[in-house]
Each structure stands twice: as C-alpha cells, then as structure tokens.
Amino acid sequence: MSTEVKVPTLGESVTEATIGEWLKQPGDAVAIDEPIASLETDKVAMEVLAPVAGVMGAHAFAPGDTVGIGAVIGSIEAGSAAPAAKTAVAVPNVPPAPAAEPGDGVTTLSPAVRRLVLEHGIDPSKIKGTGKDGRLSKEDVLTAANNAPEAAPAVSAAPSPAAPAPSAPGRREERVKMTRMRQTIAKRLKSAQDTAAMLTTFNDVDMSAVIEARGRYKDLFEKKHAVRLGFMGFFAKAACLALKDIPSVNGRIDGEEIVYHDYIDISVAVSGPGGLVVPVIRNAEALSFAGIEKTIAAYGKKAKDGTLTMDDMTGGTFTISNGGVFGSLMSTPIINPPQSAVLGLHRIEDRAVVVNGQIVIRPMMYLALSYDHRLIDGREAVTFLKTIKDAIEDPTRLLIDL
C-alpha cells in the first residue's frame, strides 16, 4: 500500500514552492510526522512531514524543482526498511558511517553535507549536529574539518606518469543556486532602493539607565514571567511611543494614497537557518514588556527550529533590526517594503562623552533610522529618533507615555 506525500498549504497568497532537499531517501525507514523533505517559499522555509509511517518511496521531484500546492512529490510505502547491503566505498581515509538510530543526523545528510564529509574524510557519527533534530549542517562539517588533527599520509602505490598533477591547495570554488527565499530577499531589497526615496538619519543613545534597570529587575522579571528581560523590549516600547507621536513613520504609500495604521505591528529581524527573517509582533502597542519578550522568544525558537509560518511573517508596519548582536557599530538599514521606515540598533560600547561639562565614560549605542523621504519629512524622522533616544535614556517615559 502506498500513501502520497503532497505539498501542504503554505499560506493564503502562496501558490508554489521549491524543493530544498530530501531528508529521506528511497528505502529509508520513516516514522509518522518525521520530516522527509524541506520546502522553500518566497518568505519562509518549512519541512514536509510524513503522513504515515513506512518506507520512503520514489521522489517525484529533485531539489531545486518548483512544485505547486497539493502536488504529489513522493510516496511512502507500507512496511519496514530492509537492512542496507554492505558495499565498499572507494574513497581513502573515509570511515564508513555507522548504523544509525532513528532520528540520528547521520541518516539525514543533505547532498552538500555528504559531499563535504567525503572531501574531508570526516566520520559524521563523531560530529554533533546543530540542525533540527541534530542533523548535520555544512558548517558543522567544516568546523570539524578545521579542528581535526592533520592525518598521516596514506601509503599508496607510485602514481603512473599519466596521472594528473594535484590541484593547488586552498583554491576552490563552489557554485550554489540561490534559495528561493534569498532570491526574493534580493529582489525586495533592490526594489526598495529603486522605488523609495531612502534616507538615513543617525543618533546615539546612552544605555546606562536601561542597563541599570535591566540589571536590577531581570531576575525578578524572569521569575515572574518565565522569560528573560532583554533590550529589545525597551526599544519596542519606545518605538510604539514614537510611532504614536509620528504616525507617518507607521504608514505606507499605496499608489497615490497614504495608508495610516491605528495599530502597531513591529517586524523584528531574527536569525534563522536560511538567513534573517522578520516575524511580526502584532498589536505591540497593547503588549506589556513581558508580552513583547515572550513573543520575541517564541519567534526566536521557531526561527532556530525552522518552523516559522507564512502567517508569522505576514504584515508589519515598522521594522526593528538589531545588527548589534553580530557586532555592528553602525549601518544604514534598508526598509522592508511596503513599510516606510526601519530602526537599526547596534552594539553597545563604552565611549567618552561629555555630561554636565565633564568627560565621562558611558555605554553608548548608535541608532539609525532609514525612511522613505516621499512620505516622511526630515524633521519627522529626526523627531522620531530623538523620541526613541529620550525614552531609552529615561525609561520612566515609557510608563507615563511621555
């Protein structure tokens, strides 16, 4: 008996996807709800789960193929997998992969990972996978290869005179097709530059008050709300304060009309397996610090697990991007169409500043606001950023809506 594997519904406006990779090969044992393939759409990557337990049948499509919603991409056959035949692999110094337990990352190597394992002579069973369910990524293999001790040269017969000369070490090229998501990101960002009259204004902010408040209350906050108190909660609340005062920053251009929103949906850039993604904190103006932090934490976990949905990514009236977590000192972020502005946060570092006529050391951060000058005037942009600065330097303003 055979059960069809179909492309699931991916979102209201999504009609097709691309096969990212097959996580199960024909003949592999499959458990119910076990990931068997990954799909990539314009906005998010997701996994196809096995509808039944059995044995993976033939693949109807290859990685890189475009498939429509509801398309049959493979099948699962009834029964259990037959034991794999023992075959010799003609690659020197590559230990054979051990028999794996169900869910072991060794059984779900992608083609790119398999190639790297063979190239570097790495035993995949000795590498701890950081992907979903412990699967190995290319980065895991490269890290293991860089950390491995240099192997002793293998004894081999003298090469024949016709043998080709070995290639120069350290000079390799690899061509990898852009993922569907990366192609869409590239198009959208270029479109934003081509369409919007984009401009960036800067300011800096003394983080002393927020650092002190966080240090004083973070343990009590985590004990009560079961979530950490981070800096993003302060900036999200400050953004809500500023967006209420300067509604054009929360608006967008639609043809010859300006659309203003009486709600604030903040897109927060978080890091996922396929790059940065921007899930949306909906009705941020109505959320408490705990509500914002819980939402961000939940999205961060989903991004790491690769389980963000199209609904998580849809919408957003304003974006906050924190390049500081990667060490960025200053940047000019690009707006996320059709939004009209994005706030860029950067790393905190001690700098000499003048306070009350005295040179003192303070933990400072540069802020950047990129905005569409067609809708937002320079005065509005500067006022918006100054409101953010004032609220962060005096967090009491967040409590009294000032």
N, C-alpha and C positions, 0 to 999 in steps of 0.2 A: 504494500500500500504506500502511495506517495502523497505527500502534502505539499502544496505550492507555497513558496515564500514570495510575498508580494511587497512592493514599496508601500509603506504606510502613508496616511495623510500627514503632510508636513506643515500645514498652515493654510490659512484662508486664501492667500494670494500666491502660494507656491504650487506650480504645476509640474515641475520636473526636478530631478536631482542628478548627481554624478556618483557613480560607484567609486568610493575612495579606495577601499581594499577589502579583500575577502579574509575574514578572520578564521574561517573554517574551510578546509579543502575537501574535495570529494573523497569519501571514505572515512572522514573523521567522525568520531562519536560526538553527538550534540545533545545537550540537556535542554529541557524546556526553559524558555526565557533567557537562554545563553546568547550573547552577541555572536552573530555569524558574519556580519558584513557592516561596513561603515558607509554612510551616505554623506555627501556634501551638497549643501544648497547655497544660495547667494548669501545667506546670513549666518547659518549655523551648521555644524556637523553633528550627526547623530548616528546611532547604531541600530541595525535591524536585528530584532530578537527572534529566536527560534520559536515558532508557534507550537511545536510539539517536540518531544524527544525522539531520537533515532540516529540515522546516519546521514551525513551531508551528501546530497546528490550532486548532479552536474550543475555547473554555473552557466546561466543563460547569458550573462554579460561579463565583460572583463573590466578591470579597474580603468577608470577614465571614460567609460561609456556613459552616455546620458540616458536616463530612464524616466518614464512618466509615472505619475501617481497611480498605484494599482497594478503596475506592470509586474509580471511574474519574472523574478530574477534568478530563481533556483528552486530546488525541491529538497525535501527531507524524506528519506526512505525509512520504512519501518525496520526494526531490528537493531542489532548492535554492531559496532565496528569490528572487522576481522583483524587479528593480530598482524602487525606490519611485518613484511618479509625483510630479512636481513640482507642488505646489499652493501657491497664495498663502495666507498666513495674515493675517487682518485684525486684527492686533494691532500698534500702532505701536511703534517703537523696540525690537522684539524680533528680534535677528538669527537667521536660520534655522540650525538645528542642522546641522553639517557631517556628511558621510558618515563613519560611524564604522567603525573596525576591529573585528574580532571581539573581544569582551570589553571594549570601551570602555564606560565608565559611562554615556555618552550614550544608548546603545541600551536601557538597563535602568532608566530613570527610573520611579519609582513615581508613581501619580496625584497624591499630595500634593506630590511634588517637582516634577512637571510644572507644577502649578498655581502654585507659588511662582516657578518660572522665568519664567512668563508674567507674573505680577503685578509682578515686579521688573525685567523686561526684561533678564535676565541671559543671557549666552551660556554654556550648560552646558559647551561644549568648553573653556572657559577656566578652569574650576573643577577643582581637584584633589579627587577623591572620597576620603573616608576610610572608606567602607564596604567590604564584602567585594568583592574583585576590582576595587577602585577605583570602585565605584558611588557615586553622589552621595546624600547624606542631606539632610534638611530643614535640619539645622544647617549643612551646607556651603554651601547656597544663601543662608541668612540671613546667614552670616558674609561671604560675597562681596558681598551687597547692602549690608551695613553699611559695608564697606570701599571700595565703589565710589565714584568721584567723582560729584558731582551732575551729571546730564546737562543739556545746554542745552535750553530749552523748544522743543518741536517747533512748526513753523509750520503752522497749520491754519485752516480757514475759520471765520468767526464763528459761534458757536452760535445756533441758532434760538431764538426766545422760548420755545418749548415745552420746550427742553432742561432736564433736571432739574439742580438745583443740586448741585455737587460735595459729597461727604460730608466731614465734618471729618477732618483728618489725624490719624493716630496712635490712632484708636479703632476697633479691630477685635475681633471675637470669632470664635473657631473652635471648633466642636464636633467632637470626635473620639471615636469609640467606644473604650471601654477595651479593650485587648487581652485575650485570654483569660488570659494569664499574670498581667496586672495585676489582673484580676477575682479570680483565685484567691489572689493575694498579699493583696488586701484582705480577702477572706473569712477566710483563715487567721489573719491578724494580729488581726482583730476577734474571731475565735473564741478566740484565745489570751487576749485581755483578758477576755472573757466567762467563760471556763472556769477558767483558772488563778488562784490567789491570788498575783498577781505583786507582787514587791517588789524594790527595787534597793538594793544597798549599794555604797559607794564607798571607794576608797583612792587614794593616789598613789604613784608609784614613781620613784626616782632612776635615770635611764637611763645614768649615767656609765659603769658597768662594761661594759654591753653595747655602748655606742658605742665604748669603747676597744678591746674585744675584736674587734668588727667591723672597726674601722679597722686593727688590727694584722694580721688574718688574711684579710681579704676578697680580696686579690689572690691569695694562695696558694690559698685555697679555690676561687676561680673557675678558676684554672689547673688544679687537680687534678680538680675535679668538673664543670667546664663549666657552672656555674650561679652566680648571684650569691648571696652570703650576706646575707639580709635580716633584719629584726627579727622577722618572723612565725615564723621557725624557732625563735627563742628562746622566744617566747610559746607556741608549740605544744608544745615540750618541757616548759616549765614547767607548762602545763595538764595534760599527761599525768602529771607528778609529783603535782600536786594532786588530780587525779581518782582516782588510786590510793589516796590517803590519805582522801578523802571520796567514797566510791562512790555516795552518794545523788545527787550532782551529775551523775553519769554515768548515772543511772537514769531511769525514766519511770513514770507511773501508767497502768495499764491496767485500767479498771473499778475493782474493789475490791482489785486486786493491785498490788504494786510490782515492776517488772522491773529487775533489776540486770544490767549487762553486764560480762563479764570482758575485753572488748576496748574500744578507744577509737577511734571513728570521728568525726573532727572536721570539721564543716561550716565551710568558710571562705568568707565573703562576698566575691565579686569582682564587678567592674562589667562588664556586658555591654551589647550594643546595646539590649536591651529593659528594662534596669534591673539591679538587683542580683540575682545568682543565687548559690546556695550549693552548689557541688560538694563532695564528701566525700573527705577524706584518710583512707583506710581503714587500720586497724591502725597508727595513728600512734605508739602506744607502742613498736612494734617497729622504727620507722624511725629512721635517723640524721638529723643535720642536713641532710646532702646529699639524702637521700631525701625529706624534707619539702619542701625548697626546690625540688627538681626537680618534685615533684607539683604544688606551687602554681604554678610557672612554666608547666607544661603546661596546667593548667586555665585560667590567665590567657590564654594564647594561644587556647585553644579558645573561651573566652568572647568574646574580641575577634572571632574569625572566625565566631562563631555556630554552632559545631559541637559544643557540649556535648550529650550524650545523656541520656536518662532514667536510665540506669544510673549516670552520673556524679553525678546529683542525688539518687539514692535513698538513704535511710538517714541515718545521722548520729546520734550520741549526745550531742553537745555542739557548740556553735557559737562561733566567734570572729569578731567583726565589727570591722573597723578603719575607723572613721569619721575617724581622724586624717589619712588620705591626702587627705581633702576639706577639712581644716582644722577639724574639730570639736574644741572644747575639752572638752565634757562632754555626755553623753547618758544616757538611760535606755532601752537597747535592749529590744526585745520578743522573748520566747523564740520558738523555732521549733518548734511542736508536731510530734510528741508529746514533744520534748525538754523538759527541766526547767530548763535554765539556758543563758545566753548571756553571754560575756565581751565587753565593749565596750572597744576601745582608742581612744585619742585622740591629738591632736597633741602633739609634744614642744616645750616652750618653756622658756627659761631663766627660773627664778624664784628669789627669795631664800628660803633655808631655813636652819634652824639645825642645825649639825653640831658636836657636841662643844662646845657653848656659844658657837660663833661663827656669825655670819651670813655665809653664802657663797652663791654663785650656782651652781645645779645645773640640768642639763637634766631637767625633770620631766614626767611624764605622768600624767593621771588615768585610773584604771581603774574600770570599772563592771561589776558582776555582777548581772544581773536573774535572778530564780529563782522557782520555784513553791513558795510557802510551805507548800502542802499536803504536800510531800514533804521539803523542805529546811528545816531549822531555821535561825534567825538565826545561832546560834553556828557551825554548819557553814559557812554562807555566808561569814561573816567569816573563819573559819579558812582556807577555800579561797582567798580573795582574798589573805590575808596570806601564804600559801604561794607564790602567784604573785609577790608583791612581793619576798619573801626570795630567791627563785630568780633573779629578774631583777637584783636589786642585788648578788647574789653568784653569778654563773653557775657557779662551781665546784660548787655544789649539784646542778646538772644532771648532772654527771659522776659524782658519788658517790652519787646517789639519796638526797639528804637534804632 
